[in-house]
Amino acid sequence: MAGLNVSLSFFFATFVLCQAARRACKALLPAGAYASFAREAMRMLAELGPWAGGFGPDLLLTLLTLLLLVHGATCDGAAANPTVSLQDFLLAEASAPRTLLKLAAQGLGVRAACALTRLYWAWELCDLHVLQNLLDPHCSSPLRTPVSHGALVEGAGAFFLHLTLLRLRNSLPAYRVPAVALLATVMTHTAGPFTSAFFNPALATWATFHCSGHTLLEYMQVYWLGPLTGMVLAVLLYHGRLPRLFQRNLLYSQKNKYRTPRGKPAPGPRDTQTPAEGCRSREPGRGGAGQPLPGSR
């Protein structure tokens, strides 16, 4: 129980520290620097809180839901996920320099969170953290399924997550934030036994790439290629194209919304005669061609 209290204290202390640093950066840095860099680094720092605390599955899912709810309401648009930043780039909503700056901030946030977590474990405030401190250099792989299946699991999770983000991006936060938090929690619970359900290349890099059991290439296939492929497929399915690369819709036909009304057929040469000519052709005592009738003289 004491270890759980210490872990919870660490989680909330990290969250408070992240929020304070985020507000300080927002007040001191120029708007462009904060929008592209600081908020991504700060959210990435707090994103690792539940995993770094060493919580059990039930408590981890609960804290993950709370974290997503709080961040969804206060993160100022930060993603803390490289696939979300690359999605904005594919949608032509972010330039290449801004996207690269966000990716760099997420990488820096991962490194800062890693250093802070190891420092916290080194304090050995409870038995659980003593064990984690000892096992950290010799951790085992969280990938407990074949590489191809793991890539499919991570890709499917990222696909549904990004499809939901695209569908709800213009919805009110009161609907969007709980829906995304609930979906992420359900997918984490479902895919957790197979890949630990990261759906976030930056988070997976910190938690898995230094662990034994699989090669770096295998980890990249599962935790980088899988989520990136899922994101691209979600954008392609939702928009029918990748706006950054294609102007023409690749999946759905473009129907003209203005329908041409069906009118009467165009008049032919025989229908162009005037009423007067029609009347003269039917005068009494005249033939059909305007010639006198036989015997009329």
Residue pairs with C-beta under 8 A, 6 or more apart in sequence:
2 126
3 126
3 127
3 128
3 129
4 55
4 59
6 125
6 126
6 129
7 53
7 54
7 55
7 126
7 128
7 129
8 53
10 49
10 52
10 53
10 120
11 49
11 50
11 53
11 55
11 63
14 45
14 46
14 49
14 52
14 116
15 46
15 49
15 67
15 70
17 45
18 42
18 43
18 45
18 46
19 42
19 46
19 74
21 42
21 45
22 38
22 39
22 42
22 43
22 76
25 34
25 38
25 39
25 42
26 34
26 38
26 39
26 76
29 38
35 76
35 77
36 98
36 101
36 102
36 105
37 101
37 102
37 104
37 105
38 105
39 75
39 76
39 77
39 78
39 105
40 78
40 79
40 80
40 85
40 102
40 105
40 106
40 109
41 105
41 106
41 108
41 109
41 112
42 78
42 109
43 71
43 75
43 78
43 79
43 80
43 109
44 80
44 105
44 106
44 108
44 109
44 110
44 112
44 113
44 202
45 109
45 112
45 113
45 116
46 67
46 71
47 67
47 71
47 80
47 109
47 113
47 200
47 203
48 110
48 113
48 114
48 117
48 203
48 206
48 207
49 63
49 67
50 60
50 63
50 64
50 67
51 60
51 203
51 207
52 113
52 116
52 117
52 120
53 63
54 128
54 129
54 132
55 63
57 189
57 192
61 185
61 188
61 189
64 184
64 185
64 188
65 181
65 182
65 184
65 185
68 177
68 180
68 181
68 184
68 185
69 177
69 178
69 181
71 78
71 80
72 173
72 176
72 177
72 180
72 181
73 173
73 177
79 85
79 102
79 106
80 106
80 109
80 200
80 202
80 203
81 106
81 199
81 200
81 201
81 202
81 203
82 103
82 106
82 200
82 201
82 202
83 158
83 162
83 199
83 200
83 201
83 227
83 228
83 230
83 231
84 162
84 165
84 231
85 94
85 99
85 102
85 103
85 106
86 99
86 228
86 231
87 162
87 165
87 231
87 234
87 235
88 94
88 99
89 95
89 96
89 99
89 244
90 231
90 232
90 235
90 242
90 243
90 244
90 245
91 235
91 239
91 243
91 244
92 243
92 244
94 102
106 202
107 202
109 202
110 202
110 203
110 205
110 206
113 206
114 206
118 133
118 136
120 129
121 129
121 132
121 133
121 136
122 133
123 129
124 130
124 133
138 212
139 210
139 211
139 212
140 211
140 212
140 213
141 208
141 211
141 212
141 213
141 214
142 195
142 196
142 207
142 208
142 211
143 150
143 194
143 195
143 196
143 208
143 213
143 214
143 218
143 219
143 222
144 193
144 194
144 195
145 153
145 194
145 195
147 214
147 218
147 221
147 222
149 194
150 194
150 195
150 221
150 222
150 226
151 221
151 222
151 225
151 226
151 229
152 226
153 191
153 194
153 195
153 197
153 226
154 191
154 195
154 197
154 198
154 199
154 222
154 223
154 226
154 227
154 230
155 225
155 226
155 227
155 229
155 230
155 233
156 191
156 230
157 187
157 191
157 197
157 199
157 227
157 230
158 199
158 226
158 227
158 228
158 229
158 230
158 231
158 234
159 230
159 231
159 233
159 234
160 183
160 187
160 230
160 234
161 180
161 183
161 184
161 187
161 199
161 230
161 234
162 230
162 231
162 234
162 235
163 234
163 237
163 238
164 179
164 180
164 183
165 180
166 234
166 235
166 238
166 239
167 238
168 175
168 176
168 179
168 180
169 176
184 199
187 197
187 199
188 197
189 197
190 197
191 197
191 199
195 222
195 223
196 204
196 207
196 208
198 204
198 207
198 208
198 223
198 227
199 227
200 227
201 223
201 224
201 227
201 228
204 219
204 222
204 223
204 224
205 223
208 219
208 223
209 216
209 219
209 223
232 242
235 242
236 242
236 250
236 251
237 251
239 249
240 249
240 250
240 251
240 252
241 247
241 248
241 249
241 250
241 251
280 286
280 290
281 288
281 290
285 292
285 293
285 296
286 292
286 293
287 293
